[in-house]
Each structure stands twice: as C-alpha cells, then as structure tokens.
Amino acid sequence: MYVKTININNQIEFLASEKYVNFTTTVSDEGIVPDEFGRKIVFAGSILDGNGKVVNDSTAAGILFSSVDVTQGAQPGSLMVEGYVLEDRLPVKPADTAKTALKEIKFR
C-alpha cells in the first residue's frame, strides 16, 4: 500500500452573504480538461447550465457551490440558484448575458 498526495486548487470564498438557495444537480464531465494528475475538477464558482455543463452565457442556470471531481463521469453537485456572490472571486468573470440569466443571484 502507498500514499499519494493530490493537491486541489482551493479557492477563496465567493459568497457575499450567508443567505442562499441551492438545489441538487448533476455536474457534467463534458469539456473538462484533466489537470496534471489526470483529475477532472469542476471548481466551486463555475457557472453551469441546466444540463450541468460549464457555461458563461444566457443558458446559465446557477453557480456551482462546491468543487466536484468528474474524473469518473458526471457526478452530483450543489447548484446555487439564489443568493449574493462576490463577482471578482469567481473562477471566471461572468458575462453580462450569464448575469442576466441568473436573475436571483446578486453580484457584488
């Protein structure tokens, strides 16, 4: 038996308030590029569409609440659909069309 250490990019907190609403979603592995360890990680703060794919456009349905490892295929995750977020702390700056689609999420 052996021990293998895998470092995961820990992100800073993007929530601007303790008030939020999340729903369960399936996070897709489609289009996710493996890191140097061969792991496919969808990071917290990624904008997802209704099919669990990472997007940044008018098809946005919510923001991934915590990172999900999709190396073995699609996995369950938590999708934030309402709340306050610090826009500058998200992994990718939301496009104006994505912000418009995310009606119940307020960007600070």
DRENKEPA-291060 format. One line per field, with one value per residue (C-alpha): chain; residue in one letter; x, y, z. Coordinates in steps of 0.2 Angstrom, whole numbers. Example, Ala and Ser with C-alpha at 12.3 -4.5 7.8 and 13.67 -1.06 7.14 Angstrom:
REM DRENKEPA-291060
tivex	A, A;
drenfi	a, s;
X	62, 68;
Y	-22, -5;
Z	39, 36;
This chain:
REM DRENKEPA-291060
tivex	A, A, A, A, A, A, A, A, A, A, A, A, A, A, A, A, A, A, A, A, A, A, A, A, A, A, A, A, A, A, A, A, A, A, A, A, A, A, A, A, A, A, A, A, A, A, A, A, A, A, A, A, A, A, A, A, A, A, A, A, A, A, A, A, A, A, A, A, A, A, A, A, A, A, A, A, A, A, A, A, A, A, A, A, A, A, A, A, A, A, A, A, A, A, A, A, A, A, A, A, A, A, A, A, A, A, A, A;
drenfi	m, y, v, k, t, i, n, i, n, n, q, i, e, f, l, a, s, e, k, y, v, n, f, t, t, t, v, s, d, e, g, i, v, p, d, e, f, g, r, k, i, v, f, a, g, s, i, l, d, g, n, g, k, v, v, n, d, s, t, a, a, g, i, l, f, s, s, v, d, v, t, q, g, a, q, p, g, s, l, m, v, e, g, y, v, l, e, d, r, l, p, v, k, p, a, d, t, a, k, t, a, l, k, e, i, k, f, r;
X	0, 6, 0, -2, -5, -16, -16, -33, -34, -43, -52, -57, -74, -86, -101, -106, -120, -125, -142, -143, -153, -145, -153, -145, -139, -128, -112, -106, -88, -91, -77, -67, -49, -39, -26, -8, -14, -27, -41, -56, -61, -76, -72, -84, -90, -91, -107, -117, -132, -147, -138, -123, -111, -99, -105, -104, -119, -138, -140, -134, -144, -134, -117, -108, -107, -93, -80, -84, -72, -79, -65, -76, -90, -105, -107, -119, -116, -125, -131, -133, -149, -152, -140, -126, -109, -93, -91, -72, -69, -77, -65, -71, -79, -97, -103, -117, -128, -125, -128, -145, -149, -145, -160, -160, -141, -135, -117, -107;
Y	0, 18, 36, 48, 66, 76, 95, 103, 122, 129, 144, 159, 161, 169, 171, 189, 183, 168, 168, 157, 143, 128, 113, 96, 95, 83, 91, 85, 80, 86, 98, 97, 96, 85, 93, 87, 72, 67, 73, 82, 95, 107, 121, 130, 146, 139, 144, 129, 127, 116, 101, 103, 109, 124, 139, 158, 164, 166, 147, 149, 141, 143, 143, 128, 129, 117, 109, 92, 79, 72, 61, 45, 54, 65, 67, 75, 93, 108, 122, 139, 147, 162, 172, 185, 182, 192, 193, 196, 180, 168, 157, 166, 183, 181, 188, 200, 188, 175, 188, 192, 174, 172, 183, 178, 179, 196, 201, 212;
Z	0, -3, -1, -15, -12, -24, -22, -27, -31, -15, -20, -9, -3, -16, -5, 0, 12, 22, 13, -2, -10, -18, -27, -32, -49, -60, -65, -82, -87, -104, -110, -93, -96, -84, -73, -72, -61, -73, -62, -70, -57, -59, -47, -35, -43, -60, -69, -75, -87, -84, -90, -78, -91, -88, -97, -97, -107, -107, -104, -86, -73, -57, -49, -43, -24, -21, -32, -39, -46, -63, -67, -67, -76, -71, -53, -41, -35, -27, -38, -31, -39, -27, -16, -16, -23, -25, -43, -43, -33, -46, -56, -72, -73, -78, -95, -95, -103, -89, -76, -84, -85, -66, -61, -42, -40, -35, -40, -29;
